[in-house]
Amino acid sequence: MDTVKLRVARPTRDLEAVVRFYRDGLGFEVLGGFEDHAGFDGVMLGHPGAPYHLEFTVERGHEAPRAPTEDHLLVFYVPDPEAWTARVRRMEAAGFAAVPSRNPYWDAHGRTFEDPDGYRVVLQRAAWTR
Protein backbone atom coordinates (compact mmCIF):
# COMPACT_ATOMS: atom_id res chain seq x y z
CA MET A 1 0.00 0.00 0.00
CA ASP A 2 2.96 2.36 -0.30
CA THR A 3 1.30 4.08 -3.26
CA VAL A 4 -1.85 4.89 -1.28
CA LYS A 5 -2.33 8.50 -0.23
CA LEU A 6 -4.83 9.68 2.36
CA ARG A 7 -6.81 12.92 2.05
CA VAL A 8 -8.86 13.93 5.05
CA ALA A 9 -11.47 16.36 3.76
CA ARG A 10 -14.01 18.36 5.69
CA PRO A 11 -15.92 21.61 5.51
CA THR A 12 -14.98 24.64 7.55
CA ARG A 13 -16.82 27.75 8.65
CA ASP A 14 -13.80 29.99 8.07
CA LEU A 15 -11.22 28.93 5.49
CA GLU A 16 -8.74 31.68 6.36
CA ALA A 17 -8.81 30.90 10.10
CA VAL A 18 -8.47 27.15 9.64
CA VAL A 19 -5.56 27.60 7.21
CA ARG A 20 -3.83 29.80 9.80
CA PHE A 21 -4.27 27.10 12.46
CA TYR A 22 -2.80 24.27 10.38
CA ARG A 23 -0.22 26.31 8.45
CA ASP A 24 1.06 28.76 11.08
CA GLY A 25 0.41 26.63 14.15
CA LEU A 26 1.19 23.11 12.97
CA GLY A 27 3.62 23.98 10.20
CA PHE A 28 1.69 22.45 7.32
CA GLU A 29 2.28 23.87 3.85
CA VAL A 30 -0.39 24.95 1.40
CA LEU A 31 -0.18 22.24 -1.26
CA GLY A 32 -2.92 23.57 -3.49
CA GLY A 33 -6.32 25.12 -3.60
CA PHE A 34 -9.28 25.99 -5.73
CA GLU A 35 -12.01 28.59 -6.06
CA ASP A 36 -15.60 28.14 -7.16
CA HIS A 37 -15.52 24.48 -8.13
CA ALA A 38 -19.30 24.08 -8.39
CA GLY A 39 -19.70 26.58 -5.54
CA PHE A 40 -16.87 25.27 -3.36
CA ASP A 41 -13.60 26.94 -2.40
CA GLY A 42 -10.85 24.87 -0.82
CA VAL A 43 -7.28 24.52 0.34
CA MET A 44 -5.10 21.43 0.70
CA LEU A 45 -2.49 21.47 3.47
CA GLY A 46 0.22 18.98 4.29
CA HIS A 47 3.89 18.19 3.96
CA PRO A 48 5.31 17.54 0.48
CA GLY A 49 5.94 13.83 0.05
CA ALA A 50 3.90 12.81 3.10
CA PRO A 51 1.32 10.06 2.51
CA TYR A 52 -1.49 12.27 3.78
CA HIS A 53 -2.86 15.78 3.52
CA LEU A 54 -5.86 17.73 4.72
CA GLU A 55 -8.46 19.48 2.58
CA PHE A 56 -10.75 22.17 3.93
CA THR A 57 -13.67 23.47 1.92
CA VAL A 58 -16.25 26.22 2.12
CA GLU A 59 -19.50 25.87 0.22
CA ARG A 60 -20.71 29.27 -0.87
CA GLY A 61 -24.01 30.17 0.80
CA HIS A 62 -23.74 27.35 3.36
CA GLU A 63 -22.37 27.45 6.91
CA ALA A 64 -20.64 24.25 7.98
CA PRO A 65 -21.46 22.93 11.45
CA ARG A 66 -18.96 22.91 14.30
CA ALA A 67 -17.39 19.62 15.38
CA PRO A 68 -20.06 17.31 16.79
CA THR A 69 -17.99 16.45 19.89
CA GLU A 70 -14.73 17.41 21.59
CA ASP A 71 -13.38 13.95 20.81
CA HIS A 72 -13.07 14.38 17.03
CA LEU A 73 -9.27 14.22 16.85
CA LEU A 74 -6.29 14.12 14.58
CA VAL A 75 -3.37 12.69 16.56
CA PHE A 76 0.21 13.32 15.54
CA TYR A 77 2.82 11.17 17.27
CA VAL A 78 6.08 13.06 17.83
CA PRO A 79 8.53 10.76 19.65
CA ASP A 80 11.49 13.15 19.85
CA PRO A 81 11.05 15.33 23.00
CA GLU A 82 12.81 18.35 21.46
CA ALA A 83 10.76 18.17 18.26
CA TRP A 84 7.58 17.77 20.32
CA THR A 85 8.42 20.82 22.46
CA ALA A 86 9.19 22.84 19.32
CA ARG A 87 5.80 21.94 17.83
CA VAL A 88 3.93 22.88 21.00
CA ARG A 89 5.81 26.18 21.20
CA ARG A 90 5.02 26.89 17.55
CA MET A 91 1.30 26.45 18.25
CA GLU A 92 1.52 28.76 21.25
CA ALA A 93 3.55 31.37 19.33
CA ALA A 94 0.87 31.36 16.63
CA GLY A 95 -1.69 32.22 19.32
CA PHE A 96 -3.22 28.80 19.99
CA ALA A 97 -3.47 27.68 23.61
CA ALA A 98 -3.73 24.04 24.63
CA VAL A 99 -7.14 22.88 25.87
CA PRO A 100 -7.93 20.03 28.28
CA SER A 101 -8.62 16.88 26.31
CA ARG A 102 -12.05 15.29 26.60
CA ASN A 103 -10.24 11.96 27.10
CA PRO A 104 -7.59 12.48 29.81
CA TYR A 105 -5.38 9.84 28.18
CA TRP A 106 -4.18 12.44 25.69
CA ASP A 107 -3.14 14.88 28.43
CA ALA A 108 -0.76 12.36 30.04
CA HIS A 109 1.88 12.70 27.29
CA GLY A 110 0.51 15.26 24.91
CA ARG A 111 -1.17 18.57 24.29
CA THR A 112 -4.51 19.14 22.63
CA PHE A 113 -5.37 22.18 20.52
CA GLU A 114 -8.77 23.12 19.10
CA ASP A 115 -9.11 24.48 15.58
CA PRO A 116 -11.59 27.28 14.70
CA ASP A 117 -14.33 24.71 13.91
CA GLY A 118 -14.00 22.86 17.23
CA TYR A 119 -12.07 19.89 15.84
CA ARG A 120 -9.06 18.96 17.89
CA VAL A 121 -5.45 18.07 17.20
CA VAL A 122 -3.31 16.16 19.67
CA LEU A 123 0.46 16.45 19.63
CA GLN A 124 1.39 13.23 21.40
CA ARG A 125 4.92 12.96 22.85
CA ALA A 126 5.30 9.29 21.99
CA ALA A 127 6.06 6.92 19.15
CA TRP A 128 3.34 5.00 17.37
CA THR A 129 4.26 1.39 18.11
CA ARG A 130 1.81 -0.79 16.22
N, C-alpha and C positions, 0 to 999 in steps of 0.2 A: 504494500500500500504506500510505498514511498513516493508515488506520483499523485497521491490524493492531497488536495488542498481543502481546508475548511474555511468557509465564510460564515461568520455569525452576523446575521442581518436583523435589524429591528428599527422601528420608527422612533423618532425623537420629537419632542415638543419644541426644541431649540437647537438647530443644527450648529450654529456658531458656538454656543455654550458647551455642547457635548464634544465638539472638536477640540476646544480649548482644554477640557478635562483629560482627554486621551492623548492629545498631542503634547501639550505643555506640561501636564502633570505626570503622565505615564511614559512620555518619550516616544510615543508612536509617531510614525511619519505619515503624511498624507500620500497615499499611493495612487489616488485617482478620485474622480468625481464626475458628476453629471448634473445638468439642469434641465428641467422640464421634459423628462422622459415620461410621456403620458401623464403629466401632472405631478411627477415626483422629482425632487432634487435630492442628491445624495453625495456622500463622501465615504471613501474607503480609507481606513487607517490600519497600519501594521508596521512590520519590519521587513524590508526587502529580503527575499529569500526564505522567510519564515513560512511554515506550512499552514499558517492561518492568517486571517485578517478580519477586521470588523467593518461592517457597512452600516451607516446610519442614514435614514431617509426621512424626508418631510413630504407629506402629501399636501399639495396646495389646497386650501379650503377645509382641511381636516386637522383637528388637534389630537395627537396621539395621547393615550392614557399614560399615567405614571406607572411605575413598576407595581405589580399586583401585591407583592410582599417584600419585606426587607431581606428575604433569604434568596432572592434571585441574584446569583453571584457569578462572576468570572474570577477564578483563582489562578494566580501566577505564583509558581514555586520558584523562589530565589534562594538557593542553598548557600551562596557565599555571603557571610555576614556583612562584609564591607559593601558589596553590591546591593544588598537588601537595604542597608542604612542609607545609601545614596539614593535609592528609589523613593524611600519614605521621605527623605529630605526634599527631593525634587517635588513631590506632591505638595508638601507643606509650603515650599517656596512659591509654588504656583497658586497658593491661596486655598488649598483644599485640606481641611482638618480631618483627622481620623474620627470615625464614629464607632460606638460600641456595636459589636456584631450581634445579630439576633441569636446566632448559635455561638455560645462562649468558646467553643473549640477553636475558632479562628483567632480569638484574642490571645490564646496561650502562646503562640509563636508567630503572630502576624499582626497586621494592621488592615483595617477595613475602611474604605473610602466610598462615599456615595456620589454618583454622577448626577447631573442636573435633572434626570428623569426618575431618580429614586432607585436605579439599579446600582448594585454594589460590586466593588472590585476588592479582592483580598490580595495583599502582598504577603505571602506566606514565607517565613524564614525557615525553609526546609527543602529537602530534595524530594521529588516524586520518586517513589521506590517500587512501583509496581511494574 
